[in-house]
């Protein structure tokens, strides 16, 4: 089980967090685009940020905002109540505009996309060579949903990396934990690791 230590920061300054950079492209034999994730916590919040190197940002204009996010470059966090996904798990998918697709689900892929993550705050910006997404979640809300217990969270950290090609959009799937599945799939227990809240 891969683990990541989330440092305490009274000011919720994500620059104080350790950089998590060991992402991979589990389903293709190609160098993974640079992705950096940091998280910190204080008595009220879990704060996080992604920095994604991307010289070809794909932004979809779908039938609604959820559809637009799912067709775009994005970064993702999934939170589980247990390691086997026997109960609900929850997802936040965030694109370079700061638009969010959030949901709760039951295994396997029984997704309730009408559910919204309480207390979620997100901002994003684009720049030369990539995009940056940061946000925060209430620790009390996470605890109310059984997502933080004994200073531990079960979390998946992912990125959808889309590129415009001559025949359409190429979709690549990046993960912190290699799920060891035949096809790209984050909605499986093996794609999750653990975050440990430390002081």
C-alpha positions in Angstrom: 0.0 0.0 0.0 1.5 3.3 -1.1 1.4 6.1 1.5 1.8 9.8 1.5 2.4 11.9 4.6 0.3 15.0 4.8 2.0 17.7 6.8 0.3 20.0 9.3 0.2 23.7 8.2 -1.6 26.2 10.4 -2.0 28.5 7.4 -3.0 25.7 5.0 0.0 26.6 2.8 0.4 23.8 0.3 3.9 24.8 -0.5 4.8 23.4 3.0 3.7 19.9 1.8 5.9 17.2 0.4 5.8 17.0 -3.4 4.2 13.7 -4.6 5.6 13.1 -8.1 5.7 9.4 -8.6 2.9 9.2 -11.1 2.9 6.8 -14.0 1.0 5.9 -17.2 0.1 2.3 -16.2 -1.5 1.3 -19.5 1.0 2.7 -22.1 4.8 2.4 -22.5 5.6 6.1 -22.6 7.2 8.7 -20.3 4.6 10.2 -18.0 4.0 13.9 -18.2 5.2 15.7 -15.1 2.6 15.9 -12.4 3.1 17.2 -8.9 0.7 17.0 -6.0 0.9 18.4 -2.5 -1.4 18.3 0.5 -1.5 19.8 3.9 -4.0 19.9 6.8 -4.9 22.0 9.8 -7.6 21.7 12.5 -10.3 22.5 10.0 -9.3 21.7 6.4 -7.5 19.4 4.1 -5.8 21.5 1.5 -4.3 20.2 -1.8 -2.8 21.4 -5.1 -1.9 19.9 -8.4 0.6 21.2 -10.9 0.4 19.6 -14.3 2.8 20.1 -17.2 0.8 20.2 -20.4 1.6 22.1 -23.6 -1.7 20.9 -25.2 -4.6 21.7 -22.8 -7.8 20.2 -24.1 -11.0 21.9 -22.9 -14.3 20.4 -23.9 -17.6 22.3 -24.4 -20.1 19.6 -23.6 -23.9 19.6 -23.1 -23.4 20.8 -19.5 -20.6 21.5 -17.1 -20.2 17.9 -15.9 -20.0 16.7 -19.5 -17.5 19.4 -20.3 -15.2 18.4 -17.4 -15.3 14.7 -18.4 -14.2 15.6 -21.9 -11.3 17.8 -20.7 -7.8 17.5 -19.3 -8.3 17.2 -15.5 -6.9 16.1 -12.2 -8.8 13.8 -9.8 -9.1 12.7 -6.2 -11.1 9.8 -5.0 -11.9 9.1 -1.4 -13.0 5.7 0.0 -14.5 4.6 3.3 -12.8 1.2 3.1 -10.1 -0.6 1.1 -12.5 -2.9 -0.7 -15.0 -0.2 -1.8 -17.8 -2.0 0.0 -19.4 1.3 0.9 -19.6 4.6 -0.8 -16.6 6.2 -2.4 -16.4 9.8 -3.6 -14.8 11.6 -6.4 -13.7 15.1 -7.4 -12.6 15.7 -11.0 -11.2 19.2 -11.7 -10.3 20.8 -15.0 -8.0 23.7 -15.8 -10.9 26.1 -15.7 -11.7 25.2 -12.1 -14.9 23.4 -13.2 -15.7 20.3 -11.1 -17.4 17.0 -11.7 -18.1 15.5 -8.2 -20.0 12.4 -7.3 -20.5 9.5 -4.9 -20.5 5.9 -6.1 -20.8 2.3 -5.2 -18.6 -0.4 -6.7 -18.8 -1.1 -9.5 -19.3 2.4 -11.2 -22.8 2.9 -9.8 -22.2 6.7 -9.9 -24.6 9.3 -8.4 -23.5 12.4 -10.3 -26.2 14.6 -8.6 -24.3 14.4 -5.3 -22.1 17.4 -4.5 -19.1 17.4 -2.2 -20.0 19.7 0.8 -17.5 22.5 1.6 -15.4 21.9 -1.5 -13.5 25.1 -2.6 -11.5 25.0 -5.9 -9.5 27.5 -7.9 -7.5 26.9 -11.1 -5.2 28.8 -13.5 -3.6 28.1 -16.8 -0.1 29.3 -17.8 2.7 28.6 -20.2 3.3 24.9 -20.3 0.5 23.7 -18.0 -2.1 24.3 -15.4 -2.5 24.5 -11.6 -5.5 23.4 -9.5 -5.8 23.9 -5.8 -8.6 23.4 -3.3 -9.7 22.5 0.2 -12.2 20.2 2.0 -13.6 20.4 5.5 -12.1 17.7 7.7 -15.4 17.6 9.6 -17.2 16.8 6.3 -14.7 14.1 5.6 -15.1 12.6 9.1 -18.9 12.8 8.7 -18.7 10.6 5.6 -16.2 8.2 7.4 -13.4 9.3 5.0 -10.9 10.2 7.7 -10.3 8.0 10.7 -7.4 7.9 13.1 -5.6 10.5 10.9 -5.8 8.3 7.9 -7.6 8.6 4.5 -7.9 6.1 1.7 -7.3 8.1 -1.5 -6.7 7.8 -5.2 -4.8 10.5 -7.0 -5.1 10.7 -10.8 -4.9 12.7 -13.9 -6.6 12.5 -17.3 -4.2 13.8 -19.9 -5.8 14.5 -23.3 -4.0 15.5 -26.5 -5.4 16.7 -29.8 -4.4 14.4 -32.6 -5.1 14.4 -36.3 -7.9 11.9 -35.9 -9.4 13.3 -32.7 -8.4 13.3 -29.0 -5.9 10.9 -27.5 -6.8 9.9 -23.9 -4.0 8.9 -21.5 -4.6 8.0 -17.9 -2.2 8.8 -15.1 -2.2 7.4 -11.6 -0.2 7.6 -8.4 -0.9 3.9 -7.7 -0.8 1.4 -10.5 -4.1 -0.4 -10.4 -2.7 -3.5 -12.2 -5.8 -3.7 -14.4 -5.8 -4.7 -18.1 -7.6 -1.6 -19.2 -7.6 2.0 -17.7 -9.7 2.0 -14.6 -9.6 4.1 -11.5 -12.8 2.8 -10.0 -11.2 -0.3 -8.4 -9.8 -0.9 -4.9 -6.3 -1.4 -6.2 -6.0 2.2 -7.5 -6.1 3.7 -3.9 -3.3 4.5 -1.5 -3.3 6.0 2.0 -2.8 9.6 3.2 -1.4 9.9 6.8 -2.1 13.2 8.6 1.1 14.0 10.6 2.3 16.9 12.7 
